[in-house]
Amino acid sequence: MNSDLANEKINNLLEYLLANGSHLVIDGDTHPTDLSTLEGNIRDRFKETTDYYQGRPISPEQLIQSMDCSGVDMSLTWQNPAAFDYGEDESENFQRLLRANQDIARFAEKYPTRFIPAGWTDPKSLGVEYACKLAEICVQDLGFTIVKMNPAQNSFPIDSPMVKTVVDKIVQLGAASAFHFGGDSPFTPPSGFKKLLEQYPKHPFIGVHMGGGGSHYVDGDDTYIGARSLGIEHPNLFYVISAKRDCHLETDMVLYFEKGAPYAQNLGWGSDAPYGLQSWNLGGSKELINSLSKQVSMSRPVNDPKLYGGDNLSGYMGSNLARIVIKSAKNILAKNNITVS
């Protein structure tokens, strides 16, 4: 592993966010892909049509075009789980996911002021040993400050022993732990996520989708509501809100903004591109906040319209997520005995 180079990458990102993070618009959930790596049925389907289908891969250049058009300064990037298939062999799965993470690192090296690279591991498809090894590579070799798991993708409980073992490793490395947290499967219930949050009360967690993630409108209600309460109970939980029903987002925003710190600082927007559009999600977020500033709400009443501007607005647009990345970067560098200002 090239820890010196990884530390340099982390420090460069840290310095950039310290200088600029307070005013950046950051999409907290995107999945670019090296399209030349597509194989088999995935490649064939991609070539058959230019129409959208679930998870249709996009290149980093396409993502930047979207960012430029939509007014997005930076995007947090991780691999697209729809861009390759796992097999039965854990070592081969490890190599596939390693290459996907390496691509994410390469994109960030090419566009260092546009992409915040983040890692991905999978204890079910890789096995626990390989999953921990990949988490270590993500941080100590590729220079990622966040490592994610998606229990819904491969059907394993978020509070299972193998997940806890990998989280132990991520904590040891100093990175933030991210999870797909949605109502689209039975494997990420709020009760399961709560167990992890209680086990590691000082460790930063990121819940991507805040209970959304493509769940049925009616069936997803319990997860939406549980996720909302979970973030109030556990201030070490940061939510990237993507792929979530807008009516619930309105209630989330009013509750968290009016509760103040630290809850208002624990929300940020995301598009889930290519599963969602940056233009749509950023535009909708801005207009929702604008309507709340005028005390227009279909659900929870707005008591203080002044809360929907200033630091709360800039925080939701990007500086809240920048703060999480800054904290993780400092934590990793400190564990590696590197002093930062």
C-alpha positions in Angstrom: 0.0 0.0 0.0 1.1 3.5 -0.7 0.1 5.2 2.5 2.2 8.3 1.9 0.4 9.0 -1.4 -3.0 8.3 0.2 -2.2 10.7 3.0 -1.2 13.3 0.5 -4.5 12.9 -1.3 -6.5 13.2 1.9 -4.5 16.3 3.0 -5.0 17.9 -0.4 -8.8 17.3 -0.2 -8.8 18.6 3.4 -7.0 21.8 2.5 -9.4 22.4 -0.4 -12.5 21.9 1.7 -11.1 24.0 4.6 -10.6 26.8 2.1 -13.8 26.4 0.1 -16.2 24.1 1.8 -18.3 26.8 3.4 -19.7 28.0 0.1 -19.7 24.9 -2.1 -22.7 23.1 -3.5 -22.0 19.4 -3.0 -24.0 16.5 -4.3 -23.6 13.8 -1.6 -24.5 10.7 -3.6 -23.3 10.0 -7.2 -22.0 6.9 -9.0 -19.8 7.5 -12.1 -18.4 4.6 -14.1 -15.6 4.0 -16.5 -17.8 2.9 -19.4 -15.0 0.9 -21.1 -15.1 -1.6 -18.2 -18.7 -2.7 -18.8 -18.9 -6.4 -19.6 -21.4 -9.0 -20.8 -25.1 -8.4 -20.5 -24.5 -5.1 -18.7 -22.4 -3.8 -21.7 -24.9 -5.2 -24.2 -27.9 -3.5 -22.5 -26.0 -0.2 -22.3 -25.3 -0.3 -26.0 -28.8 -1.4 -27.0 -30.5 1.9 -26.0 -29.8 5.4 -24.9 -33.0 5.5 -22.9 -32.8 5.4 -19.2 -33.1 2.2 -17.2 -32.4 1.5 -13.5 -28.8 2.4 -12.8 -27.8 3.0 -16.4 -24.1 3.9 -16.0 -22.7 7.4 -16.7 -19.1 8.5 -17.2 -17.3 11.0 -14.9 -17.4 13.4 -17.8 -21.2 13.1 -18.1 -21.5 13.7 -14.4 -19.4 16.9 -14.7 -21.5 18.1 -17.6 -24.6 17.6 -15.3 -22.8 19.4 -12.5 -21.9 22.4 -14.6 -25.4 22.6 -16.0 -27.0 22.3 -12.5 -24.7 24.5 -10.5 -23.0 21.7 -8.5 -19.5 22.5 -7.5 -18.5 19.0 -6.2 -19.9 15.5 -6.0 -19.2 12.8 -3.6 -18.6 9.7 -5.8 -18.7 6.0 -5.2 -19.0 3.0 -7.6 -22.2 2.1 -9.3 -23.5 -1.3 -8.1 -25.3 -1.8 -11.4 -22.1 -1.6 -13.4 -20.9 -5.1 -12.7 -22.1 -8.4 -11.3 -20.7 -10.5 -8.5 -20.0 -14.2 -8.9 -19.5 -17.1 -6.5 -15.8 -16.6 -6.0 -15.0 -14.2 -3.1 -11.5 -13.4 -4.4 -12.8 -12.6 -7.9 -15.5 -10.4 -6.3 -12.8 -8.6 -4.3 -10.9 -7.9 -7.5 -14.0 -6.6 -9.3 -14.9 -4.2 -6.4 -11.3 -3.2 -6.0 -11.1 -2.1 -9.6 -14.4 -0.2 -9.3 -12.9 1.7 -6.2 -9.7 2.3 -8.1 -11.7 3.9 -10.9 -13.4 6.2 -8.4 -9.9 7.2 -7.1 -8.7 7.8 -10.6 -11.6 10.1 -11.4 -10.9 12.2 -8.4 -7.2 12.4 -9.3 -8.3 13.7 -12.7 -10.8 16.2 -11.3 -9.6 16.9 -7.7 -11.8 20.0 -7.2 -14.9 18.4 -8.6 -15.1 14.9 -7.0 -14.9 13.7 -3.4 -14.0 10.0 -3.7 -15.5 7.5 -1.3 -15.1 3.7 -1.0 -17.4 0.7 -1.1 -17.0 -2.8 0.4 -19.3 -5.8 0.8 -18.9 -8.4 3.5 -21.3 -10.9 1.9 -20.0 -11.0 -1.7 -16.3 -10.6 -0.6 -16.4 -12.3 2.7 -15.4 -10.6 5.9 -11.6 -10.9 5.5 -11.6 -9.5 1.9 -14.2 -6.8 2.9 -11.9 -5.6 5.7 -8.9 -5.7 3.4 -10.7 -3.6 0.8 -11.8 -1.0 3.4 -8.1 -0.7 4.4 -7.1 -0.3 0.8 -9.8 2.4 0.3 -8.4 4.5 3.1 -4.7 3.6 3.3 -4.0 3.3 -0.4 -6.7 5.1 -2.4 -7.1 8.0 0.1 -10.9 7.8 0.7 -12.4 9.4 3.9 -15.6 7.4 3.7 -16.4 3.7 3.2 -19.8 2.5 2.4 -21.8 -0.8 2.5 -25.1 -1.6 0.9 -27.0 -4.4 2.7 -30.0 -4.1 0.4 -27.9 -4.9 -2.7 -26.9 -8.4 -1.5 -29.4 -9.2 1.2 -27.5 -9.0 4.5 -28.8 -7.4 7.7 -27.2 -4.1 8.6 -26.6 -5.2 12.2 -25.2 -8.6 11.3 -21.9 -9.7 12.9 -20.0 -9.5 9.6 -21.1 -5.8 9.2 -20.0 -5.0 12.7 -16.6 -6.6 12.0 -16.1 -4.4 8.9 -17.3 -1.3 10.8 -14.7 -2.1 13.5 -12.1 -1.9 10.8 -13.4 1.3 9.4 -13.4 2.9 12.9 -9.9 1.7 13.4 -8.9 3.3 10.1 -10.5 6.6 11.1 -12.9 6.9 8.2 -16.6 7.6 8.3 -19.0 4.6 7.9 -21.7 5.0 5.2 -24.7 2.8 4.6 -27.4 2.5 2.0 -30.3 3.1 4.4 -33.6 2.7 2.7 -37.0 1.1 2.8 -36.5 -0.9 -0.4 -35.5 -4.1 1.4 -36.0 -5.6 4.9 -32.2 -5.5 5.5 -31.8 -1.9 6.6 -34.5 -1.2 9.2 -34.1 1.7 11.6 -33.9 -0.8 14.5 -30.9 -2.5 12.9 -29.1 0.8 12.1 -29.8 1.9 15.7 -27.8 -1.0 17.1 -24.7 0.2 15.1 -25.2 3.8 16.2 -25.4 2.7 19.9 -22.4 0.5 19.6 -20.2 3.3 18.2 -21.7 6.5 19.7 -18.6 8.6 18.9 -18.1 7.4 15.4 -19.5 9.3 12.4 -22.1 7.4 10.3 -23.7 8.5 7.1 -27.2 7.2 6.2 -27.6 7.5 2.4 -31.3 8.1 1.4 -32.6 8.7 5.0 -34.9 5.8 4.7 -35.8 6.3 1.0 -33.8 4.4 -1.7 -36.7 3.4 -3.9 -39.3 2.0 -1.4 -43.0 1.8 -2.2 -44.8 5.0 -1.2 -47.0 3.3 1.3 -44.8 0.5 2.5 -41.9 2.9 2.9 -43.6 5.1 5.5 -42.4 3.1 8.6 -38.8 3.4 7.5 -39.2 7.1 6.6 -40.6 7.9 10.0 -38.1 5.6 11.8 -35.2 7.3 10.1 -36.5 10.7 11.0 -36.5 9.7 14.7 -33.2 7.9 14.5 -31.3 11.0 13.5 -32.7 12.9 16.4 -31.8 10.2 18.9 -28.2 9.8 17.5 -26.4 13.1 16.6 -23.5 11.0 15.2 -25.7 10.2 12.2 -25.5 12.4 9.1 -28.1 12.0 6.4 -27.6 12.4 2.6 -31.1 12.7 1.4 -31.5 11.2 -2.0 -34.1 8.9 -3.7 -36.6 10.0 -1.0 -40.2 11.1 -1.3 -40.4 14.9 -1.2 -43.4 15.1 1.1 -41.3 13.3 3.8 -38.3 15.5 3.1 -40.4 18.6 3.9 -41.2 17.1 7.3 -37.6 16.1 7.9 -36.3 19.5 7.0 -38.7 21.4 9.3 -38.1 19.2 12.2 -34.3 19.2 11.9 -33.9 22.9 11.1 -36.1 24.0 13.9 -34.4 21.7 16.4 -31.1 23.5 15.6 -27.6 22.2 16.2 -26.5 19.6 15.7 -29.5 18.3 13.9 -29.7 21.0 11.2 -26.1 20.4 10.4 -26.7 16.6 9.9 -28.6 16.9 6.6 -27.4 17.3 3.0 -28.9 16.7 -0.4 -28.0 14.1 -3.0 -29.1 13.1 -6.5 -28.1 9.4 -6.5 -27.0 10.0 -10.1 -27.4 8.1 -12.4 -30.4 6.8 -10.4 -31.6 10.4 -10.1 -31.0 13.8 -11.8 -28.9 16.5 -10.3 -30.9 19.2 -11.9 -34.2 17.9 -10.5 -32.9 17.1 -7.0 -30.9 20.3 -6.5 -33.7 22.5 -8.0 -36.3 20.8 -6.0 -34.3 21.2 -2.8 -33.8 24.9 -3.4 -37.5 25.5 -4.1 -38.6 23.5 -1.1 -36.4 25.5 1.2 -37.7 28.7 -0.5 -41.3 27.7 0.2 -40.5 26.9 3.8 -38.8 30.3 4.2 -42.3 31.7 3.3 -43.9 29.4 5.9 -45.6 27.3 3.2 -45.7 23.7 4.3 -48.1 20.8 3.6 -47.2 19.0 6.9 -45.3 20.2 10.0 -45.8 23.9 10.5 -42.9 26.3 10.0 -42.5 28.4 13.2 -39.4 30.4 12.3 -38.9 31.2 8.5 -35.5 32.8 9.2 -34.1 29.3 9.8 -34.4 28.5 6.1 -31.6 30.8 4.9 -28.1 31.6 6.0 -26.0 28.8 7.5 -28.8 26.3 7.4 -29.3 26.8 3.6 -25.6 26.8 2.8 -25.2 23.8 5.1 -27.8 21.7 3.4 -26.4 22.7 0.0 -23.0 21.4 0.8 -21.0 22.8 3.8 -22.6 20.2 6.2 -21.2 17.4 4.1 -17.9 19.2 3.7 -17.6 19.3 7.5 -18.1 15.5 7.7 -15.3 14.9 5.2 -13.1 17.4 6.9 -13.6 15.7 10.2 -12.9 12.2 8.8 -9.8 13.5 6.9 -8.4 14.9 10.1 -9.2 11.8 12.0 -7.4 9.5 9.4 -4.4 11.8 9.3 -4.2 11.9 13.1 -4.3 8.1 13.3 -1.4 8.1 10.8 0.5 10.5 13.1 0.2 13.4 10.6 -0.4 16.8 12.2 -2.9 19.1 10.5 -3.7 22.7 11.4 
